[in-house]
C-alpha cells in the first residue's frame, strides 16, 4: 500500500525503500538471506516523520524493495540482479530466492501494476498538487544503506550522500544548501554525486527549469542505528541528533523555496496582486503511467496494496 500524509508546504519527502511488507505468496519463496531484507531503508521513517512539525508531504510505500524497487526504471533491461525492478540478489550478490523461485517477466509485470504504478501515480499527484499551489516543489528522495557492502561501498559510505545527477535534477544553490547543512556538523562526512548520482525518481521528475527540484538524500545507517544488521535497532541518541539536523535542514529548504515568492509579492503591482493561482507545470510524463485525476490518503492493514489514486 501507499502511505501519504499530505502537507501544504512545497516539499515532499519520498521514501521508496523503507517498506518491509512482503506478500505471503512471495515470502514463502525467499531463502533465509532474502527474509533478512538487509538492503532496505530500515527505520528511516522515524527520521523523516516531519509532517506534523513542518507541514511537509510524506509519501512512502509499505512494500519491500525485495518485492519491487520503485526507484528503478521499470522499462530498463535487467543487467544487475540486485538493482533490477524485482531484485533476485542482495546488493553484495547473495541470492534471496530459493532455487528456481525467482520471479519471471509475467510476475514482474504483475508486481509493476500492483505496487510500482500506484506509487508513481501517488508521487506525481502530490507533485502536481503542490506545483499548482506554489509554482515550485522540492522532492527529497530519502534512502539509507549499510555503511559497508562488498563490491558497493568497499571504502565505506559517507554519513550523508547527496545525488543530483550532476546538478541536472535541481538548482545548484539548493544542492549546495542541502550539502552545507550537513557538512557543517561535527563528525559528518558528505559526498555529492559520488556514492549516488540520484536514482530513477530524480532523473524522471527533476525539472528545475519548471520549478521541480528533486534530490536523493542517502544516509549511512550507522548515523541512526545501533547496529547495521538484524533487527536494525535504532540508537536513541543518534536518531535524536540526526532527526534534529534533518528537521533544521528541511526548514532551510522550505525557506529557500519561499524566497522568490516573497520577492514577487513585494514587487508586483497592486493590480497584479488580484490574480490568483499559479500556472500548472507538468513534470516528466513517464509513458507507462496514466495521468492522475485525484489523490486521497489511505492506510490499509489487511490487503497487500490499495491504490490511493484514481486514474482518469
C-alpha positions in Angstrom: 0.0 0.0 0.0 1.0 3.6 -0.4 1.0 5.8 2.6 0.6 9.5 2.1 0.5 12.3 4.6 -0.4 15.5 2.7 1.2 18.7 3.7 0.7 22.2 2.3 4.3 23.3 2.1 6.2 22.9 -1.2 8.3 19.9 0.0 7.8 16.2 -0.5 9.7 13.6 1.5 9.6 10.4 -0.6 10.7 7.1 1.0 10.8 4.4 -1.7 12.8 1.8 0.3 11.5 2.0 3.9 8.7 -0.6 3.4 9.1 -4.1 4.9 5.9 -5.9 3.8 6.2 -9.0 1.6 3.0 -10.8 0.4 2.9 -14.4 1.7 3.0 -15.8 -1.8 6.4 -14.2 -2.3 7.8 -14.6 1.2 7.5 -18.4 1.2 9.7 -18.5 -1.9 12.5 -16.4 -0.3 15.5 -18.1 1.3 17.0 -17.2 4.7 19.0 -14.4 3.2 16.0 -12.9 1.5 13.9 -12.9 4.6 16.6 -10.8 6.4 15.9 -7.9 3.9 19.3 -6.4 4.7 19.1 -3.8 1.8 16.0 -1.8 3.0 16.0 1.7 4.3 15.4 0.3 7.8 13.6 2.6 10.4 14.1 5.6 8.0 10.5 6.8 8.6 11.5 7.7 12.1 14.0 10.2 10.8 11.7 11.8 8.3 8.4 11.8 10.2 8.1 15.6 9.8 4.5 16.0 8.5 3.2 17.5 11.7 6.2 19.6 12.5 6.8 21.3 9.2 3.6 20.6 7.2 5.5 18.6 4.6 4.1 15.8 2.5 5.5 12.4 3.4 5.0 9.6 0.8 6.2 6.0 1.2 5.5 2.5 0.2 4.9 -0.3 2.7 6.2 -2.9 0.2 9.7 -4.2 0.5 12.2 -3.3 -2.3 12.8 -7.1 -2.5 9.3 -7.3 -3.9 9.8 -4.4 -6.3 12.1 -1.4 -6.4 10.0 1.7 -7.1 13.1 3.8 -7.6 14.2 1.8 -10.6 13.4 2.3 -14.3 10.7 -0.4 -15.0 11.5 -0.3 -18.7 15.2 -0.8 -18.5 16.7 -4.3 -19.2 17.7 -6.3 -16.2 21.5 -6.2 -16.1 22.2 -6.2 -12.4 20.1 -8.7 -10.4 20.5 -6.6 -7.2 19.2 -3.4 -8.8 16.6 -4.6 -11.3 12.9 -4.0 -10.9 12.4 -7.2 -8.9 15.8 -7.9 -7.3 16.9 -11.6 -7.1 20.1 -10.9 -5.1 21.3 -8.7 -2.3 23.4 -5.7 -3.2 26.5 -7.8 -2.4 25.4 -10.5 -4.7 23.8 -13.1 -2.4 20.7 -15.0 -3.7 17.5 -14.1 -2.0 15.2 -16.7 -3.5 15.1 -20.5 -3.2 16.4 -22.3 -6.2 14.0 -21.9 -9.2 11.7 -19.5 -7.4 12.8 -16.2 -8.9 10.1 -14.0 -10.5 9.7 -14.2 -14.3 8.7 -11.4 -16.7 4.9 -12.1 -16.2 5.2 -11.8 -12.4 7.3 -8.7 -12.7 4.6 -7.1 -14.8 2.0 -8.0 -12.2 4.1 -6.5 -9.4 4.5 -3.4 -11.5 0.8 -3.0 -11.8 0.1 -3.7 -8.1 2.9 -1.8 -6.4 5.1 0.3 -8.8 2.4 2.1 -10.8 0.4 3.2 -7.7 3.5 4.6 -6.0 4.5 6.7 -9.0 0.9 7.9 -9.6 0.8 9.0 -6.0 4.1 10.8 -6.2 3.0 12.6 -9.4 -0.3 13.5 -7.9 1.4 15.2 -5.0 3.9 17.0 -7.2 1.1 18.3 -9.4 -1.0 19.4 -6.4 1.9 21.4 -4.9 3.1 22.8 -8.2 -0.4 24.3 -8.7 -0.3 25.7 -5.2 3.3 27.1 -5.1 4.8 27.0 -8.6 7.8 25.4 -7.1 8.3 22.0 -5.4 11.2 20.2 -3.7 11.3 16.4 -3.6 13.8 14.6 -1.4 14.3 11.0 -2.4 15.1 9.7 1.1 17.2 6.5 1.4 19.6 4.7 3.7 22.1 1.9 3.3 24.6 -0.2 5.3 28.0 1.6 5.6 30.0 -1.4 4.2 28.7 -3.5 1.4 31.2 -5.7 -0.5 31.6 -4.5 -4.1 29.4 -1.5 -3.4 30.9 0.6 -0.6 34.2 -1.1 -0.1 35.8 2.2 1.1 32.9 2.9 3.4 29.8 5.0 2.9 29.9 8.7 3.9 27.5 9.6 6.6 25.5 11.6 4.0 25.4 11.3 0.2 23.6 13.7 -2.0 22.6 12.8 -5.6 21.5 15.3 -8.2 22.6 13.7 -11.5 25.5 16.1 -11.7 23.3 19.1 -10.8 20.7 18.3 -13.5 17.8 17.5 -11.3 17.8 20.6 -9.1 19.0 24.2 -8.7 22.7 24.2 -7.8 22.1 26.6 -5.0 19.5 24.2 -3.5 22.0 21.4 -3.7 24.7 23.5 -2.0 22.2 24.4 0.7 21.4 20.7 1.4 25.1 19.7 1.4 26.1 22.7 3.6 23.5 21.9 6.2 25.2 18.5 6.9 28.9 19.3 6.1 29.0 21.9 8.9 28.0 19.2 11.5 30.7 17.7 13.7 31.7 14.2 12.6 29.7 14.3 9.4 31.2 13.2 6.1 29.3 14.3 2.9 29.7 13.3 -0.7 27.9 14.8 -3.8 27.1 12.8 -6.9 29.6 10.1 -5.9 28.0 7.3 -3.9 24.7 8.1 -5.5 24.0 10.1 -8.7 20.4 10.2 -7.8 18.1 7.3 -8.7 15.2 6.9 -11.1 13.0 9.3 -9.2 15.3 12.4 -9.5 16.1 11.6 -13.2 12.4 11.2 -14.0 10.8 14.0 -12.1 13.6 16.6 -11.7 12.8 19.6 -13.9 14.4 22.6 -12.2 13.5 24.9 -15.2 9.9 24.1 -14.4 10.2 24.7 -10.7 10.5 21.0 -9.8 13.7 20.2 -7.8 14.5 16.6 -6.9 17.5 15.3 -4.9 18.5 12.0 -3.4 19.5 12.1 0.2 21.2 8.8 1.1 22.1 8.3 4.8 24.6 5.7 6.1 22.7 3.6 8.6 25.4 4.0 11.3 24.1 7.6 11.6 21.0 6.4 13.4 21.0 2.6 14.0 22.7 0.8 16.9 23.8 -2.0 14.5 23.6 -2.2 10.7 22.3 -5.8 10.9 19.1 -7.5 12.0 17.0 -6.4 13.8 18.3 -3.0 12.8 17.6 -1.4 16.1 17.6 2.4 16.3 20.1 4.2 18.5 18.1 6.7 20.6 20.9 9.3 20.8 21.9 9.0 17.2 18.3 9.1 16.0 17.5 12.1 18.0 20.6 14.1 16.8 20.0 13.1 13.2 16.3 13.9 13.3 17.1 17.4 14.7 19.6 18.0 11.9 17.2 16.8 9.3 14.4 19.0 10.7 16.7 22.1 10.5 17.8 21.1 7.0 14.2 20.8 5.8 13.4 24.1 7.3 16.2 25.7 5.3 15.0 24.1 2.1 11.5 25.5 2.8 12.9 28.9 3.4 14.8 28.7 0.0 11.6 27.7 -1.8 9.7 30.7 -0.2 12.3 33.4 -1.2 11.2 34.0 -4.8 7.5 34.1 -3.8 8.2 36.7 -1.1 10.2 38.8 -3.6 7.5 38.6 -6.2 4.8 39.6 -3.6 6.9 42.6 -2.6 7.5 43.9 -6.2 4.2 43.1 -8.1 1.9 46.0 -8.8 -1.3 46.1 -6.8 -3.4 45.2 -9.9 -1.5 42.0 -10.4 -2.0 41.1 -6.8 -5.6 40.3 -7.5 -4.7 37.4 -9.8 -4.9 34.1 -8.1 -3.4 30.7 -8.7 -0.2 29.7 -10.5 0.4 28.2 -13.9 0.2 24.5 -13.9 3.6 22.9 -14.7 3.7 19.4 -15.9 6.6 17.3 -14.7 8.1 14.3 -16.5 5.4 12.2 -18.1 6.5 8.5 -18.0 4.7 6.9 -20.9 3.5 3.9 -18.9 1.9 5.9 -16.1 -1.6 7.3 -16.8 -2.5 10.9 -15.9 -3.8 11.1 -12.3 -7.1 12.8 -11.6 -7.1 12.9 -7.8 -5.5 11.5 -4.7 -6.6 10.5 -1.3 -4.8 9.4 1.8 -5.2 5.7 2.6 -3.9 3.1 5.1 -4.9 -0.5 4.5 -3.9 -3.1 7.0 -5.3 -6.3 5.6 -4.5 -6.1 1.9 -1.1 -6.1 0.2 -1.8 -3.0 -1.8 -4.6 -0.5 -2.3 -4.2 2.3 -4.8 -4.6 5.7 -3.3 -5.3 7.3 -6.6 -7.9 7.3 -9.3 -6.6 7.5 -12.9 -8.5 9.5 -15.5 
